Protein backbone atom coordinates (compact mmCIF):
# COMPACT_ATOMS: atom_id res chain seq x y z
CA UNK A 1 0.00 0.00 0.00
CA UNK A 2 2.30 2.73 -1.26
CA UNK A 3 0.74 6.16 -0.83
CA UNK A 4 3.86 8.29 -0.30
CA UNK A 5 6.87 8.90 -2.51
CA UNK A 6 9.72 6.62 -1.36
CA UNK A 7 12.21 8.90 0.33
CA UNK A 8 14.29 8.36 3.45
CA UNK A 9 15.30 11.70 4.91
CA UNK A 10 18.24 12.15 7.27
CA UNK A 11 17.43 12.00 10.95
CA UNK A 12 15.08 9.72 12.88
CA UNK A 13 13.50 8.14 9.80
CA UNK A 14 16.91 7.22 8.43
CA UNK A 15 17.99 5.77 11.80
CA UNK A 16 14.83 3.64 11.99
CA UNK A 17 15.19 2.43 8.39
CA UNK A 18 18.85 1.47 8.96
CA UNK A 19 17.86 -0.37 12.15
CA UNK A 20 15.25 -2.41 10.23
CA UNK A 21 17.75 -3.18 7.46
CA UNK A 22 20.42 -4.34 9.94
CA UNK A 23 18.00 -6.49 11.97
CA UNK A 24 15.20 -7.80 9.77
CA UNK A 25 12.32 -9.16 11.81
CA UNK A 26 12.97 -6.67 14.59
CA UNK A 27 10.00 -5.65 16.73
CA UNK A 28 8.81 -2.18 17.66
CA UNK A 29 10.21 -1.98 21.19
CA UNK A 30 13.62 -3.18 20.04
CA UNK A 31 13.68 -0.41 17.40
CA UNK A 32 12.75 2.04 20.14
CA UNK A 33 15.61 0.80 22.34
CA UNK A 34 18.25 0.71 19.60
CA UNK A 35 17.43 4.14 18.19
CA UNK A 36 16.78 5.78 21.60
CA UNK A 37 13.79 7.56 20.06
CA UNK A 38 10.41 8.06 21.76
CA UNK A 39 7.84 5.37 20.94
CA UNK A 40 5.46 7.82 19.26
CA UNK A 41 8.20 9.02 16.95
CA UNK A 42 9.19 5.45 16.06
CA UNK A 43 5.54 4.58 15.30
CA UNK A 44 5.11 7.69 13.14
CA UNK A 45 8.22 7.05 11.04
CA UNK A 46 7.53 3.31 10.68
CA UNK A 47 4.06 4.16 9.41
CA UNK A 48 5.56 6.58 6.88
CA UNK A 49 8.17 4.03 5.79
CA UNK A 50 5.42 1.41 5.31
CA UNK A 51 3.28 3.85 3.32
CA UNK A 52 6.29 4.52 1.09
CA UNK A 53 6.72 0.78 0.52
CA UNK A 54 10.23 0.77 1.98
CA UNK A 55 9.35 -1.29 5.07
CA UNK A 56 6.84 -4.09 5.54
CA UNK A 57 5.57 -5.75 8.68
CA UNK A 58 4.07 -9.05 9.74
CA UNK A 59 2.32 -10.14 12.93
CA UNK A 60 4.17 -12.76 14.92
CA UNK A 61 2.59 -14.00 18.15
CA UNK A 62 1.97 -10.66 19.77
CA UNK A 63 4.79 -8.84 18.02
CA UNK A 64 4.74 -6.77 14.88
CA UNK A 65 7.98 -7.53 13.07
CA UNK A 66 9.48 -5.16 10.52
CA UNK A 67 11.42 -5.97 7.36
CA UNK A 68 13.05 -3.92 4.64
CA UNK A 69 10.99 -4.37 1.49
CA UNK A 70 14.03 -4.33 -0.76
CA UNK A 71 16.13 -7.25 0.45
CA UNK A 72 13.98 -9.78 2.37
CA UNK A 73 12.10 -12.47 0.46
CA UNK A 74 8.80 -14.02 1.46
CA UNK A 75 10.58 -17.28 2.36
CA UNK A 76 13.00 -15.49 4.69
CA UNK A 77 10.37 -13.69 6.80
CA UNK A 78 9.07 -16.64 8.87
CA UNK A 79 12.62 -17.91 9.43
CA UNK A 80 13.86 -14.51 10.58
CA UNK A 81 10.77 -13.98 12.75
CA UNK A 82 11.42 -17.34 14.45
CA UNK A 83 15.11 -16.59 14.90
CA UNK A 84 14.23 -13.37 16.75
CA UNK A 85 12.77 -15.45 19.63
CA UNK A 86 15.25 -17.11 22.00
CA UNK A 87 13.72 -20.61 22.36
CA UNK A 88 12.80 -21.04 18.67
CA UNK A 89 16.30 -19.86 17.74
CA UNK A 90 17.80 -22.52 20.05
CA UNK A 91 15.51 -25.17 18.54
CA UNK A 92 16.50 -24.23 15.00
CA UNK A 93 20.22 -24.22 15.81
CA UNK A 94 19.85 -27.60 17.56
CA UNK A 95 18.11 -29.09 14.51
CA UNK A 96 20.67 -27.61 12.14
CA UNK A 97 23.35 -29.41 14.12
CA UNK A 98 21.41 -32.65 14.55
CA UNK A 99 18.62 -32.96 11.98
CA UNK A 100 15.95 -35.58 12.53
CA UNK A 101 16.07 -35.81 16.30
CA UNK A 102 13.02 -36.44 18.47
CA UNK A 103 11.20 -34.24 20.97
CA UNK A 104 13.01 -35.65 24.02
CA UNK A 105 16.43 -35.09 22.43
CA UNK A 106 15.56 -31.51 21.50
CA UNK A 107 14.31 -30.95 25.05
CA UNK A 108 17.58 -32.17 26.55
CA UNK A 109 19.66 -29.92 24.30
CA UNK A 110 17.50 -26.80 24.56
CA UNK A 111 16.74 -27.18 28.26
CA UNK A 112 13.08 -26.15 28.42
CA UNK A 113 10.00 -27.88 29.78
CA UNK A 114 8.34 -30.42 27.51
CA UNK A 115 5.15 -28.38 27.20
CA UNK A 116 7.14 -25.25 26.32
CA UNK A 117 9.04 -27.16 23.66
CA UNK A 118 5.82 -28.64 22.25
CA UNK A 119 4.32 -25.15 22.01
CA UNK A 120 7.30 -23.78 20.08
CA UNK A 121 7.64 -26.84 17.85
CA UNK A 122 3.97 -26.59 16.90
CA UNK A 123 4.33 -22.89 16.05
CA UNK A 124 7.48 -23.50 14.00
CA UNK A 125 5.84 -26.34 12.07
CA UNK A 126 2.73 -24.20 11.44
CA UNK A 127 4.92 -21.33 10.20
CA UNK A 128 6.67 -23.67 7.76
CA UNK A 129 10.07 -23.28 9.40
CA UNK A 130 10.26 -26.87 10.66
CA UNK A 131 9.10 -30.15 9.20
CA UNK A 132 7.65 -32.87 11.45
CA UNK A 133 8.03 -36.39 10.03
CA UNK A 134 6.22 -39.30 11.63
CA UNK A 135 8.11 -42.57 11.80
CA UNK A 136 5.26 -44.46 13.39
CA UNK A 137 2.20 -43.66 15.50
CA UNK A 138 4.25 -42.19 18.36
CA UNK A 139 7.67 -41.21 16.98
CA UNK A 140 8.16 -37.87 15.23
CA UNK A 141 11.42 -36.42 14.02
CA UNK A 142 12.00 -32.75 13.32
CA UNK A 143 13.96 -31.06 10.55
CA UNK A 144 14.53 -27.45 9.52
CA UNK A 145 12.62 -27.11 6.27
CA UNK A 146 15.19 -24.91 4.54
CA UNK A 147 18.42 -25.54 6.41
CA UNK A 148 20.54 -23.58 3.90
CA UNK A 149 18.35 -20.50 4.36
CA UNK A 150 18.38 -20.79 8.17
CA UNK A 151 22.18 -21.13 8.25
CA UNK A 152 22.58 -18.18 5.90
CA UNK A 153 20.33 -15.95 8.04
CA UNK A 154 22.22 -16.88 11.22
CA UNK A 155 25.52 -16.17 9.49
CA UNK A 156 24.50 -12.94 7.78
CA UNK A 157 22.59 -11.37 10.69
CA UNK A 158 24.78 -12.85 13.43
CA UNK A 159 25.54 -9.55 15.16
CA UNK A 160 21.89 -8.48 15.31
CA UNK A 161 20.96 -11.48 17.49
CA UNK A 162 23.38 -10.49 20.28
CA UNK A 163 23.47 -14.10 21.47
CA UNK A 164 26.73 -15.88 22.35
CA UNK A 165 25.16 -19.20 21.29
CA UNK A 166 24.65 -17.81 17.79
CA UNK A 167 28.27 -16.66 17.77
CA UNK A 168 29.44 -20.16 18.77
CA UNK A 169 27.16 -21.78 16.18
CA UNK A 170 28.44 -19.50 13.41
CA UNK A 171 32.06 -20.10 14.44
CA UNK A 172 31.45 -23.86 14.12
CA UNK A 173 29.85 -23.29 10.70
CA UNK A 174 32.84 -21.26 9.52
CA UNK A 175 35.32 -23.82 10.89
CA UNK A 176 33.51 -26.62 9.01
CA UNK A 177 33.83 -24.84 5.66
CA UNK A 178 36.46 -26.24 3.29
CA UNK A 179 39.54 -24.01 3.18
Secondary structure, 3 states (H helix, E strand, C coil): CCCCCCCCCCCHHHHHHHHHHHCCCEEHHHHHHHHCCCHHHHHHHHHHHHHHCCEEEEEECCEEEEEECCCCCHHHHHHHHHHCCHHHHHHHHHHHHCCCECHHHHHHHHCCCHHHHHHHHHHHHHCCCEEEEECCCCCEEEEECCHHHHHHHHHHCHHHHCCHHHHHHHHHHHHHCCC
